[in-house]
Structures are given as structure tokens and as C-alpha cells.
Amino acid sequence: MMRALLATTVLAGVLAGCASAPSAEPPPRFDAVAAVAAIRAAGTSGDAELVVKPLGSNEVEDLREQATRLQAQGRHEDAASALDQALAISPGDPTLLQERAEAALLLHDLEGAERLAREAIAIGTEVGPQCRRHWETIVQVLAARTQAATGVATPSPADADARRQRDACTVAAPPRY
């Protein structure tokens, strides 16, 4: 009898706790596709900007195109694998590092995306559209971390430095006479 009374009391307490607990809304989910779109938009350049593109190997270019097709199909892991193969051929290519950083974002690998973008910056992409893509990747990673920590989907003051760095990447082309 005592056990039944104890069990009933515990069950009533548990149910009361469940009934009175406020329902918390889950924080908004990180939108990797929107983040990558923002990164790619940051990498567009107007006619007034100097853009230098190094020549690459045909094999690397084929793997990059394959990765683009796979991403369009939503096969993000396969796209990342194709980019990893390209990086094995050309490990110091900042464009490949950036594309792999974007693939990491699509896989919700924030640490990998930031690491790859910072590696591309360290290699020497300091100006132009590619530089903006690197820094926008970092801006997006920081915003995603803030969103995960606070539930707020707006940028925080913590990423102001990354935004300044991104904006400093724009350099006008030399005048042509």
C-alpha cells in the first residue's frame, strides 16, 4: 500500500512538472544554402575591379565542375569528396579551398568552413572577389554560431571585424587610358 502511494505521488509530481513546463521554441535552424548564396554574392565583382585568375589544370577543373553539378543535385558529401580530390592535386589553390569551405557549410561543418577560409586567406588572397568570399564565409560561420548560442538569427557585434575585413577586400582596378 505504501509503495502504491509513493508511486502515485511520484507520478503526479512528474505529470505536474510536465504540465507546467513552458514549451520552448527550438532556435531557428542554420540555413546553409542561404549562407552559401550570400558568400557567392559577396564574390561578384563589377567591371571596375581588378580580378586575377591563375591558370589551373584540366583535371582540377573537371573535378570542380563535377562538384558544382553534385551540389546542384543536393549531393553535398559527394561534392565535398570531388573537391577533396582536387585539393589533393592542387593543395594551395585558394579558389578550391574556398569552394571546399562552402561545401563544408552545406554539410553544417562550421569549424571546417572557417578553417578552410582562413587557410585560403593565409595563402595570400588578400583582395578582390575571392577575398570577400573568404571573409563572408567567416561572417556566416560567426552568425551561425551566434544563432546557435542565442537563438537569434541576426549578426552579432562579434563578427564586426570579419565584416570590416570583407569590405576591405574591394580594390578598384587601375585606371586605363
ROVEXZA-636463 format. One record per atom (N, C-alpha, C, CB): chain; atom name; z, y, x. Coordinates in steps of 0.2 Angstrom, whole numbers, plus 5000, padded with zeros to 4 digits. Atoms other than C-alpha are relative to their C-alpha. Glycine has a CB too. Layout:
BEGIN
REC   bafi   drenlum      Z      Y      X
REC      A        CA      Z      Y      X
...
// end
This chain:
BEGIN
REC   bafi   drenlum      Z      Y      X
REC      A         N   5000   4994   5004
REC      A        CA   5000   5000   5000
REC      A         C   5000   5006   5004
REC      A        CB   5006   5000   4995
REC      A         N   5000   4994   4996
REC      A        CA   5004   5012   5014
REC      A         C   4994   5001   5004
REC      A        CB   5006   4999   5005
REC      A         N   5006   4999   4997
REC      A        CA   4988   5008   5023
REC      A         C   4995   5003   4995
REC      A        CB   4997   4993   5002
REC      A         N   5005   4997   5005
REC      A        CA   4978   5012   5007
REC      A         C   5001   5007   4999
REC      A        CB   5001   4996   4993
REC      A         N   4999   4993   5001
REC      A        CA   4987   5028   5005
REC      A         C   4998   5004   5006
REC      A        CB   5008   5001   4999
REC      A         N   5002   4997   4994
REC      A        CA   4984   5033   5023
REC      A         C   4992   5000   5001
REC      A        CB   5003   4996   5006
REC      A         N   5007   5000   5000
REC      A        CA   4966   5028   5022
REC      A         C   4997   5005   4995
REC      A        CB   4997   4993   4998
REC      A         N   5002   4996   5005
REC      A        CA   4964   5038   5006
REC      A         C   5001   5007   5002
REC      A        CB   5003   4999   4993
REC      A         N   4998   4994   4998
REC      A        CA   4972   5053   5014
REC      A         C   4995   5002   5006
REC      A        CB   5007   5001   5003
REC      A         N   5005   4999   4994
REC      A        CA   4961   5052   5030
REC      A         C   4993   5002   4997
REC      A        CB   5000   4995   5005
REC      A         N   5007   4999   5003
REC      A        CA   4945   5050   5019
REC      A         C   5000   5007   4996
REC      A        CB   4999   4994   4995
REC      A         N   5000   4994   5004
REC      A        CA   4950   5065   5008
REC      A         C   5000   5006   5005
REC      A        CB   5006   5001   4996
REC      A         N   5000   4994   4995
REC      A        CA   4953   5076   5024
REC      A         C   4993   5000   5003
REC      A        CB   5005   4998   5005
REC      A         N   5007   5000   4997
REC      A        CA   4936   5071   5031
REC      A         C   4995   5003   4995
REC      A        CB   4998   4993   5002
REC      A         N   5004   4998   5005
REC      A        CA   4927   5074   5015
REC      A         C   5001   5008   4999
REC      A        CB   5001   4997   4993
REC      A         N   4998   4993   5001
REC      A        CA   4936   5091   5013
REC      A         C   4997   5004   5006
REC      A        CB   5007   5001   4999
REC      A         N   5003   4996   4994
REC      A        CA   4931   5096   5031
REC      A         C   4992   5000   4999
REC      A        CB   5002   4996   5006
REC      A         N   5007   5000   5001
REC      A        CA   4913   5091   5027
REC      A         C   4998   5005   4995
REC      A        CB   4997   4994   4998
REC      A         N   5001   4996   5005
REC      A        CA   4913   5101   5011
REC      A         C   5001   5007   5002
REC      A        CB   5004   4998   4994
REC      A         N   4999   4993   4999
REC      A        CA   4920   5117   5018
REC      A         C   4996   5002   5006
REC      A        CB   5007   5001   5001
REC      A         N   5003   4998   4994
REC      A        CA   4910   5117   5034
REC      A         C   4993   5004   4998
REC      A        CB   4998   4994   5005
REC      A         N   5006   4996   5001
REC      A        CA   4897   5131   5034
REC      A         C   4994   4996   5003
REC      A        CB   5000   5007   5002
REC      A         N   5006   5003   4997
REC      A        CA   4879   5125   5036
REC      A         C   4997   5005   5005
REC      A        CB   4995   4998   4994
REC      A         N   5003   4996   4995
REC      A        CA   4872   5132   5052
REC      A         C   4993   4999   5000
REC      A        CB   5003   4999   5007
REC      A         N   5007   5001   4999
REC      A        CA   4854   5135   5053
REC      A         C   4998   4999   5007
REC      A        CB   4996   5007   4998
REC      A         N   5001   5002   4993
REC      A        CA   4846   5127   5068
REC      A         C   4996   5007   5003
REC      A        CB   4995   4994   5000
REC      A         N   5004   4995   4997
REC      A        CA   4839   5140   5080
REC      A         C   4993   4999   5000
REC      A        CB   5002   5001   5008
REC      A         N   5007   5001   5000
REC      A        CA   4821   5144   5080
REC      A         C   4997   4996   5006
REC      A        CB   4996   5007   4999
REC      A         N   5002   5004   4995
REC      A        CA   4811   5132   5089
REC      A         C   4995   5004   5005
REC      A        CB   4996   4993   4997
REC      A         N   5005   4997   4995
REC      A        CA   4801   5137   5105
REC      A         C   4993   4998   4999
REC      A        CB   5002   4998   5008
REC      A         N   5007   5001   5002
REC      A        CA   4783   5139   5101
REC      A         C   4996   5001   5007
REC      A        CB   4998   5006   4995
REC      A         N   5004   5001   4994
REC      A        CA   4774   5133   5117
REC      A         C   4993   5003   4999
REC      A        CB   5001   4993   5003
REC      A         N   5007   4998   5001
REC      A        CA   4757   5136   5110
REC      A         C   4999   5008   5000
REC      A        CB   4997   4997   4994
REC      A         N   5000   4993   5001
REC      A        CA   4761   5154   5106
REC      A         C   5001   5003   5007
REC      A        CB   5005   5003   4995
REC      A         N   4998   4998   4993
REC      A        CA   4769   5156   5124
REC      A         C   4994   5000   5004
REC      A        CB   5006   4996   5002
REC      A         N   5006   5000   4996
REC      A        CA   4753   5150   5132
REC      A         C   4995   5005   4998
REC      A        CB   4998   4992   5000
REC      A         N   5005   4995   5002
REC      A        CA   4742   5161   5122
REC      A         C   5002   5007   5002
REC      A        CB   5000   5000   4992
REC      A         N   4998   4993   4998
REC      A        CA   4752   5176   5127
REC      A         C   4999   5000   5008
REC      A        CB   5008   5001   4999
REC      A         N   5001   5001   4993
REC      A        CA   4751   5170   5145
REC      A         C   4993   5001   5002
REC      A        CB   5002   4994   5003
REC      A         N   5007   5000   4999
REC      A        CA   4732   5168   5144
REC      A         C   4998   5007   4998
REC      A        CB   4996   4995   4996
REC      A         N   5001   4993   5001
REC      A        CA   4731   5185   5136
REC      A         C   5001   5005   5005
REC      A        CB   5003   5002   4993
REC      A         N   4998   4996   4994
REC      A        CA   4740   5193   5150
REC      A         C   4995   5000   5006
REC      A        CB   5007   4999   5002
REC      A         N   5005   5001   4994
REC      A        CA   4727   5186   5162
REC      A         C   4993   5003   4998
REC      A        CB   5000   4993   5001
REC      A         N   5007   4997   5001
REC      A        CA   4712   5195   5154
REC      A         C   5000   5007   5003
REC      A        CB   4999   5001   4992
REC      A         N   5001   4994   4997
REC      A        CA   4705   5209   5163
REC      A         C   4994   5004   4998
REC      A        CB   4999   4999   5008
REC      A         N   5006   4996   5002
REC      A        CA   4694   5224   5159
REC      A         C   4995   5001   5006
REC      A        CB   5003   5007   4998
REC      A         N   5005   4999   4995
REC      A        CA   4679   5230   5169
REC      A         C   5003   5004   5005
REC      A        CB   4994   5003   4997
REC      A         N   4997   4996   4995
REC      A        CA   4690   5242   5178
REC      A         C   5004   4997   5005
REC      A        CB   5003   5006   4997
REC      A         N   4995   5003   4995
REC      A        CA   4700   5229   5188
REC      A         C   4996   4996   5004
REC      A        CB   5005   4996   4995
REC      A         N   5003   5005   4995
REC      A        CA   4696   5220   5204
REC      A         C   5002   4993   4999
REC      A        CB   5002   5003   5007
REC      A         N   4998   5008   5001
REC      A        CA   4696   5201   5202
REC      A         C   4996   4997   5005
REC      A        CB   4998   4998   4993
REC      A         N   5003   5004   4994
REC      A        CA   4693   5190   5217
REC      A         C   5001   4993   4998
REC      A        CB   5003   5002   5007
REC      A         N   4999   5007   5002
REC      A        CA   4690   5172   5213
REC      A         C   4997   4995   5006
REC      A        CB   4996   4998   4994
REC      A         N   5002   5004   4994
REC      A        CA   4689   5159   5228
REC      A         C   4996   4995   4997
REC      A        CB   5006   4998   5004
REC      A         N   5004   5006   5002
REC      A        CA   4676   5145   5228
REC      A         C   5005   4994   5000
REC      A        CB   4994   5000   5005
REC      A         N   4996   5006   5001
REC      A        CA   4683   5128   5223
REC      A         C   4995   4994   5001
REC      A        CB   5004   5000   4994
REC      A         N   5004   5006   4999
REC      A        CA   4677   5110   5225
REC      A         C   4998   4998   4993
REC      A        CB   5005   4994   5003
REC      A         N   5003   5002   5006
REC      A        CA   4667   5102   5211
REC      A         C   5005   4995   4997
REC      A        CB   4993   4997   5001
REC      A         N   4996   5005   5003
REC      A        CA   4679   5088   5209
REC      A         C   5006   5003   4997
REC      A        CB   5003   4995   5006
REC      A         N   4994   4996   5003
REC      A        CA   4694   5100   5206
REC      A         C   4997   5004   4994
REC      A        CB   5002   5005   5005
REC      A         N   5003   4997   5006
REC      A        CA   4683   5110   5194
REC      A         C   4999   4995   4994
REC      A        CB   4993   5003   5001
REC      A         N   5001   5005   5005
REC      A        CA   4679   5094   5184
REC      A         C   5007   4998   4997
REC      A        CB   4996   4994   5003
REC      A         N   4994   5001   5002
REC      A        CA   4697   5090   5183
REC      A         C   5003   5005   4996
REC      A        CB   5005   4998   5006
REC      A         N   4998   4995   5004
REC      A        CA   4701   5107   5177
REC      A         C   4997   5000   4993
REC      A        CB   4999   5007   5004
REC      A         N   5004   5000   5007
REC      A        CA   4688   5106   5163
REC      A         C   5002   4994   4996
REC      A        CB   4992   4999   5002
REC      A         N   4997   5006   5004
REC      A        CA   4695   5089   5158
REC      A         C   5006   5002   4998
REC      A        CB   5000   4994   5005
REC      A         N   4994   4998   5002
REC      A        CA   4712   5096   5157
REC      A         C   4999   5005   4994
REC      A        CB   5004   5004   5006
REC      A         N   5002   4996   5005
REC      A        CA   4705   5110   5146
REC      A         C   4999   4997   4994
REC      A        CB   4995   5005   5002
REC      A         N   5002   5004   5006
REC      A        CA   4697   5098   5134
REC      A         C   5006   4996   4997
REC      A        CB   4994   4995   5002
REC      A         N   4994   5004   5002
REC      A        CA   4713   5087   5134
REC      A         C   5005   5004   4996
REC      A        CB   5003   4996   5006
REC      A         N   4995   4995   5004
REC      A        CA   4724   5102   5129
REC      A         C   4997   5002   4994
REC      A        CB   5001   5006   5005
REC      A         N   5003   4998   5006
REC      A        CA   4712   5107   5116
REC      A         C   5001   4994   4994
REC      A        CB   4992   5001   5000
REC      A         N   4999   5006   5005
REC      A        CA   4714   5089   5108
REC      A         C   5008   4999   4999
REC      A        CB   4997   4994   5004
REC      A         N   4993   5001   5000
REC      A        CA   4733   5091   5110
REC      A         C   5003   4995   5004
REC      A        CB   5002   4999   4992
REC      A         N   4998   5006   4996
REC      A        CA   4734   5078   5123
REC      A         C   5003   5003   5007
REC      A        CB   4994   4995   5002
REC      A         N   4997   4996   4995
REC      A        CA   4746   5089   5134
REC      A         C   5002   4996   5006
REC      A        CB   5006   5004   4998
REC      A         N   4998   5004   4994
REC      A        CA   4753   5075   5145
REC      A         C   4994   4998   5004
REC      A        CB   5004   4993   4998
REC      A         N   5006   5002   4997
REC      A        CA   4735   5069   5149
REC      A         C   4997   5006   5004
REC      A        CB   4995   4997   4996
REC      A         N   5003   4994   4997
REC      A        CA   4730   5087   5153
REC      A         C   5004   5001   5006
REC      A        CB   5000   5006   4995
REC      A         N   4996   4999   4994
REC      A        CA   4745   5089   5165
REC      A         C   4998   4995   5005
REC      A        CB   5008   4999   4998
REC      A         N   5002   5006   4995
REC      A        CA   4740   5072   5173
REC      A         C   4994   5002   5004
REC      A        CB   5000   4994   4997
REC      A         N   5007   4998   4997
REC      A        CA   4722   5079   5176
REC      A         C   5002   5006   5005
REC      A        CB   4995   5002   4995
REC      A         N   4999   4994   4995
REC      A        CA   4729   5095   5184
REC      A         C   5004   4998   5006
REC      A        CB   5004   5005   4996
REC      A         N   4997   5003   4994
REC      A        CA   4741   5085   5195
REC      A         C   4995   4997   5005
REC      A        CB   5006   4995   4997
REC      A         N   5005   5002   4995
REC      A        CA   4726   5076   5202
REC      A         C   4997   5005   5003
REC      A        CB   4995   4995   4995
REC      A         N   5003   4994   4997
REC      A        CA   4718   5092   5205
REC      A         C   5004   5003   5005
REC      A        CB   4997   5005   4995
REC      A         N   4995   4997   4995
REC      A        CA   4733   5099   5214
REC      A         C   5001   4995   5006
REC      A        CB   5007   5001   4997
REC      A         N   5000   5005   4994
REC      A        CA   4733   5083   5225
REC      A         C   4995   5001   5004
REC      A        CB   5000   4993   4997
REC      A         N   5006   4999   4996
REC      A        CA   4716   5088   5231
REC      A         C   5001   5007   5003
REC      A        CB   4994   5000   4995
REC      A         N   4999   4993   4998
REC      A        CA   4720   5107   5232
REC      A         C   5007   5002   4999
REC      A        CB   4994   5004   4997
REC      A         N   4993   4999   5002
REC      A        CA   4739   5109   5233
REC      A         C   5001   5007   5000
REC      A        CB   5004   4996   5005
REC      A         N   4998   4993   5000
REC      A        CA   4739   5128   5237
REC      A         C   4996   5004   4996
REC      A        CB   4999   5002   5007
REC      A         N   5005   4996   5005
REC      A        CA   4727   5134   5223
REC      A         C   5005   5003   4995
REC      A        CB   4995   4995   4997
REC      A         N   4995   4997   5005
REC      A        CA   4737   5147   5213
REC      A         C   4997   4999   4993
REC      A        CB   5000   5007   5002
REC      A         N   5003   5001   5006
REC      A        CA   4725   5145   5199
REC      A         C   5002   4993   4997
REC      A        CB   4992   5001   5000
REC      A         N   4997   5007   5003
REC      A        CA   4729   5126   5197
REC      A         C   5007   5000   4999
REC      A        CB   4998   4995   5006
REC      A         N   4993   5000   5001
REC      A        CA   4747   5130   5199
REC      A         C   5002   5003   4994
REC      A        CB   5004   5004   5006
REC      A         N   4999   4997   5006
REC      A        CA   4746   5142   5185
REC      A         C   4998   4996   4994
REC      A        CB   4996   5007   5000
REC      A         N   5002   5005   5005
REC      A        CA   4737   5130   5174
REC      A         C   5004   4995   4999
REC      A        CB   4992   4998   5001
REC      A         N   4995   5005   5000
REC      A        CA   4749   5117   5178
REC      A         C   5007   5003   4997
REC      A        CB   5001   4996   5007
REC      A         N   4994   4997   5003
REC      A        CA   4763   5129   5174
REC      A         C   5000   5001   4992
REC      A        CB   5002   5007   5003
REC      A         N   5002   4999   5007
REC      A        CA   4755   5132   5157
REC      A         C   5001   4993   4996
REC      A        CB   4993   5003   4998
REC      A         N   4999   5007   5003
REC      A        CA   4754   5113   5154
REC      A         C   5007   4998   5000
REC      A        CB   4996   4995   5005
REC      A         N   4993   5001   5001
REC      A        CA   4772   5112   5158
REC      A         C   5004   5003   4994
REC      A        CB   5004   5002   5007
REC      A         N   4998   4997   5006
REC      A        CA   4776   5124   5145
REC      A         C   4998   4996   4993
REC      A        CB   4998   5007   4999
REC      A         N   5002   5004   5006
REC      A        CA   4766   5114   5132
REC      A         C   5004   4994   4999
REC      A        CB   4993   4999   5001
REC      A         N   4996   5006   5000
REC      A        CA   4777   5099   5137
REC      A         C   5007   5002   4999
REC      A        CB   4999   4996   5006
REC      A         N   4993   4998   5000
REC      A        CA   4793   5110   5135
REC      A         C   5004   4999   5006
REC      A        CB   5003   4997   4994
REC      A         N   4996   5000   4994
REC      A        CA   4797   5109   5153
REC      A         C   5000   5007   5003
REC      A        CB   4996   4995   5005
REC      A         N   5000   4993   4998
REC      A        CA   4803   5126   5156
REC      A         C   5002   5001   5007
REC      A        CB   5006   5004   4996
REC      A         N   4999   5000   4993
REC      A        CA   4810   5123   5173
REC      A         C   4994   4999   5004
REC      A        CB   5006   4995   5002
REC      A         N   5006   5001   4997
REC      A        CA   4794   5116   5179
REC      A         C   4995   5005   5000
REC      A        CB   4996   4993   4998
REC      A         N   5004   4994   5001
REC      A        CA   4784   5130   5172
REC      A         C   5002   5006   5004
REC      A        CB   5000   5002   4993
REC      A         N   4997   4994   4996
REC      A        CA   4795   5143   5181
REC      A         C   4999   4998   5007
REC      A        CB   5007   5001   4998
REC      A         N   5000   5002   4993
REC      A        CA   4795   5133   5197
REC      A         C   4992   5001   5002
REC      A        CB   5002   4993   5001
REC      A         N   5008   5000   4998
REC      A        CA   4775   5132   5197
REC      A         C   4998   5007   5000
REC      A        CB   4996   4996   4995
REC      A         N   5002   4993   5000
REC      A        CA   4773   5150   5193
REC      A         C   5003   5004   5006
REC      A        CB   5002   5004   4993
REC      A         N   4997   4997   4994
REC      A        CA   4785   5156   5206
REC      A         C   4996   4997   5007
REC      A        CB   5007   4999   5001
REC      A         N   5003   5003   4994
REC      A        CA   4776   5144   5219
REC      A         C   4993   5004   5000
REC      A        CB   4999   4993   4999
REC      A         N   5007   4997   5000
REC      A        CA   4759   5152   5214
REC      A         C   5001   5008   5003
REC      A        CB   4997   5000   4993
REC      A         N   4999   4993   4997
REC      A        CA   4767   5170   5217
REC      A         C   5001   5000   5007
REC      A        CB   5006   5003   4996
REC      A         N   4998   5000   4993
REC      A        CA   4774   5165   5234
REC      A         C   4994   4998   5004
REC      A        CB   5005   4994   5001
REC      A         N   5006   5001   4996
REC      A        CA   4757   5159   5239
REC      A         C   4996   5006   5002
REC      A        CB   4995   4995   4997
REC      A         N   5004   4994   4998
REC      A        CA   4750   5176   5238
REC      A         C   4996   5003   4994
REC      A        CB   4996   4999   5005
REC      A         N   5003   4997   5005
REC      A        CA   4744   5180   5221
REC      A         C   5004   5006   4997
REC      A        CB   4998   4995   4994
REC      A         N   4996   4995   5001
REC      A        CA   4751   5197   5220
REC      A         C   4997   5006   4996
REC      A        CB   5002   5003   5007
REC      A         N   5003   4995   5004
REC      A        CA   4739   5207   5210
REC      A         C   4994   4997   4995
REC      A        CB   4996   5006   5004
REC      A         N   5006   5002   5004
REC      A        CA   4726   5205   5196
REC      A         C   5002   4996   4994
REC      A        CB   4995   4996   5004
REC      A         N   4998   5004   5006
REC      A        CA   4725   5194   5180
REC      A         C   5004   4994   5002
REC      A        CB   4993   4998   4997
REC      A         N   4997   5006   4998
REC      A        CA   4731   5179   5189
REC      A         C   5008   5001   5001
REC      A        CB   4997   4996   5006
REC      A         N   4993   4998   4999
REC      A        CA   4747   5188   5195
REC      A         C   5003   5001   4993
REC      A        CB   5000   5006   5004
REC      A         N   4997   4999   5006
REC      A        CA   4750   5194   5177
REC      A         C   5002   4993   4996
REC      A        CB   4995   5004   4996
REC      A         N   4998   5006   5003
REC      A        CA   4749   5176   5171
REC      A         C   5006   4997   5003
REC      A        CB   4993   4995   5000
REC      A         N   4994   5003   4996
REC      A        CA   4761   5170   5184
REC      A         C   5007   5003   4997
REC      A        CB   5000   5001   5007
REC      A         N   4994   4996   5002
REC      A        CA   4774   5184   5179
REC      A         C   5001   4999   4992
REC      A        CB   4999   5007   5001
REC      A         N   5000   5001   5007
REC      A        CA   4770   5182   5160
REC      A         C   5003   4993   4999
REC      A        CB   4994   5000   4996
REC      A         N   4997   5007   5001
REC      A        CA   4775   5163   5162
REC      A         C   5007   5001   5001
REC      A        CB   4997   4995   5005
REC      A         N   4993   4999   4999
REC      A        CA   4791   5168   5169
REC      A         C   5004   5004   4994
REC      A        CB   5002   5004   5007
REC      A         N   4997   4996   5006
REC      A        CA   4794   5181   5155
REC      A         C   5001   4995   4994
REC      A        CB   4995   5006   4998
REC      A         N   5000   5005   5006
REC      A        CA   4790   5167   5142
REC      A         C   5006   4995   5001
REC      A        CB   4993   4996   4999
REC      A         N   4995   5005   4998
REC      A        CA   4802   5155   5151
REC      A         C   5007   5003   4998
REC      A        CB   5000   4997   5007
REC      A         N   4994   4996   5001
REC      A        CA   4816   5168   5151
REC      A         C   5001   5001   4992
REC      A        CB   5000   5006   5004
REC      A         N   4999   4999   5008
REC      A        CA   4813   5172   5132
REC      A         C   5002   4993   4997
REC      A        CB   4993   5003   4998
REC      A         N   4999   5007   5003
REC      A        CA   4813   5153   5128
REC      A         C   5008   4998   5001
REC      A        CB   4996   4995   5002
REC      A         N   4993   5002   4998
REC      A        CA   4830   5151   5137
REC      A         C   5005   5005   4996
REC      A        CB   5001   5001   5007
REC      A         N   4996   4996   5004
REC      A        CA   4837   5166   5128
REC      A         C   5000   4998   4993
REC      A        CB   4998   5008   5000
REC      A         N   5001   5003   5007
REC      A        CA   4831   5159   5111
REC      A         C   5004   4994   5000
REC      A        CB   4993   4999   4999
REC      A         N   4996   5006   5000
REC      A        CA   4839   5143   5115
REC      A         C   5008   5001   5000
REC      A        CB   4998   4995   5006
REC      A         N   4992   4999   4999
REC      A        CA   4856   5150   5120
REC      A         C   5002   5005   4995
REC      A        CB   5001   5004   5007
REC      A         N   4997   4995   5005
REC      A        CA   4857   5164   5107
REC      A         C   4997   4998   4993
REC      A        CB   4999   5007   5002
REC      A         N   5003   5001   5006
REC      A        CA   4846   5158   5093
REC      A         C   4995   5006   4998
REC      A        CB   5005   4999   4994
REC      A         N   5004   4994   5001
REC      A        CA   4837   5175   5094
REC      A         C   4993   4999   5003
REC      A        CB   5004   5006   5002
REC      A         N   5007   5001   4997
REC      A        CA   4818   5174   5097
REC      A         C   4997   5007   5003
REC      A        CB   4995   4998   4994
REC      A         N   5002   4994   4997
REC      A        CA   4817   5192   5104
REC      A         C   5002   5000   5008
REC      A        CB   5003   5006   4997
REC      A         N   4999   4999   4992
REC      A        CA   4816   5196   5123
REC      A         C   5007   5003   5001
REC      A        CB   4995   5004   5003
REC      A         N   4994   4997   4998
REC      A        CA   4832   5200   5131
REC      A         C   4999   5004   5006
REC      A        CB   5005   4994   5002
REC      A         N   5000   4996   4995
REC      A        CA   4836   5213   5144
REC      A         C   5000   4996   5007
REC      A        CB   5006   5005   5001
REC      A         N   5000   5004   4994
REC      A        CA   4837   5199   5157
REC      A         C   4993   4999   5003
REC      A        CB   5004   4993   4999
REC      A         N   5007   5001   4998
REC      A        CA   4818   5197   5158
REC      A         C   4997   5007   5002
REC      A        CB   4997   4996   4995
REC      A         N   5003   4994   4999
REC      A        CA   4815   5216   5161
REC      A         C   4997   5000   5007
REC      A        CB   5005   5006   5000
REC      A         N   5003   5000   4993
REC      A        CA   4812   5213   5180
REC      A         C   4994   4996   5000
REC      A        CB   5005   4997   5005
REC      A         N   5006   5004   5000
REC      A        CA   4799   5200   5176
REC      A         C   4995   5004   4997
REC      A        CB   5001   4993   4996
REC      A         N   5005   4996   5003
REC      A        CA   4790   5211   5164
REC      A         C   4998   5006   5005
REC      A        CB   5003   5004   4994
REC      A         N   5002   4995   4995
REC      A        CA   4790   5225   5177
REC      A         C   4996   4997   5005
REC      A        CB   5006   5004   5004
REC      A         N   5004   5003   4995
REC      A        CA   4783   5213   5190
REC      A         C   4993   4999   4997
REC      A        CB   5003   4994   5002
REC      A         N   5006   5001   5004
REC      A        CA   4770   5208   5177
REC      A         C   4995   5006   5000
REC      A        CB   5001   4997   4993
REC      A         N   5004   4993   5001
REC      A        CA   4765   5226   5174
REC      A         C   4997   5003   5006
REC      A        CB   5004   5005   4996
REC      A         N   5002   4997   4994
REC      A        CA   4764   5230   5192
REC      A         C   4994   4996   5003
REC      A        CB   5006   4999   5005
REC      A         N   5006   5004   4997
REC      A        CA   4750   5217   5195
REC      A         C   4994   5003   4998
REC      A        CB   5000   4993   4996
REC      A         N   5006   4997   5002
REC      A        CA   4737   5228   5187
REC      A         C   4998   5005   5006
REC      A        CB   5000   5003   4993
REC      A         N   5002   4996   4995
REC      A        CA   4727   5236   5201
REC      A         C   4993   5002   4998
REC      A        CB   5001   4997   5007
REC      A         N   5007   4998   5002
REC      A        CA   4711   5246   5197
REC      A         C   4996   4999   5006
REC      A        CB   5000   5008   4999
REC      A         N   5006   5001   4995
REC      A        CA   4695   5242   5206
REC      A         C   4999   5006   5004
REC      A        CB   4994   4997   4996
REC      A         N   5001   4994   4996
REC      A        CA   4690   5254   5220
REC      A         C   4994   5003   4996
REC      A        CB   4998   4998   5007
REC      A         N   5005   4996   5003
REC      A        CA   4678   5267   5214
REC      A         C   4993   4998   5003
REC      A        CB   5001   5008   5000
REC      A         N   5007   5001   4998
REC      A        CA   4659   5263   5215
REC      A         C   4996   5006   4999
REC      A        CB   4997   4993   4996
REC      A         N   5004   4994   5000
REC      A        CA   4647   5276   5219
REC      A         C   4993   4998   5000
REC      A        CB   5001   5005   5006
// end
